[in-house]
Amino acid sequence: MLFLVVALLLLGAVLGTVAHAPLTFSVAAGLVIAVWLGVFAVRERYGRRRTTSTH
């Protein structure tokens, strides 16, 4: 529960910052985050397929 409260507080701070940042910076930061999440998702997907389950 505490994790959710902290996450919501950080989200509010980030959204407040984005509201005052220039649009080009916000779009560039959004693209960087999207690429990072995409790379993470691909690595997770292919990383889990290589490992074998012990069950």
Secondary structure, DSSP 8 states (H G I E B T S, - for coil): -HHHHHHHHHHHHHHHHHHHS-HHHHHHHHHHHHHHHHHHHHHHHHHHHHS----
